[in-house]
Amino acid sequence: MGKGIRGDPPSEAVRSNPTAKVVLDHMIRESEYFVGIAQALLYQQTT
């Protein structure tokens, strides 16, 4: 199974609950998307 947010193994609660894994994976992807958009906007402002 994959790693936790900080690189540590996921907790037992997440390992035993497939829905929790899907929700957390989705939250991580959405956060990465948001950070990418924010970085693009900030980069545009500095050039």
N, C-alpha and C positions, 0 to 999 in steps of 0.2 A: 504494500500500500504506500501511498505518497507520504510526503513529509508534512509536518505542521507548518504554521505560518512562519515561525522563526527557524525552521529547519529541523526542529525536533519531531519525533514521531507523533502522530495524532493520538488524542486521548482514547481511552477505552470506550467512552461514551460515543465518540465519533466513529470508531472502528465498528461498533456493534449496531450503529444506526445509519443505514444507507441514505436516508433522507437528510440527515444532518450533514453528511459528506457532500451531497449534491448542493445543499443550500450554502455551505461554507465555500465550496469551489466557485459557486456563482458570485458570492460576495467578493471573493478575491479577484475574480476576473473583472467585475464591475469596478472595483477599486483601482486596478491596474489601468483600465480604460480611462477613468477619471483623471488619474495622475498624468497619463499621456496627453490628454486634452489640455490640462493645466500647464504642463511643460511647453506645449506648442504655443499656447497663448502667451506665456511669459517670454518665450524666445522671440516671438514676433514683436513684443514691446521693446526688447533690448536692441533690435536691429533697425 
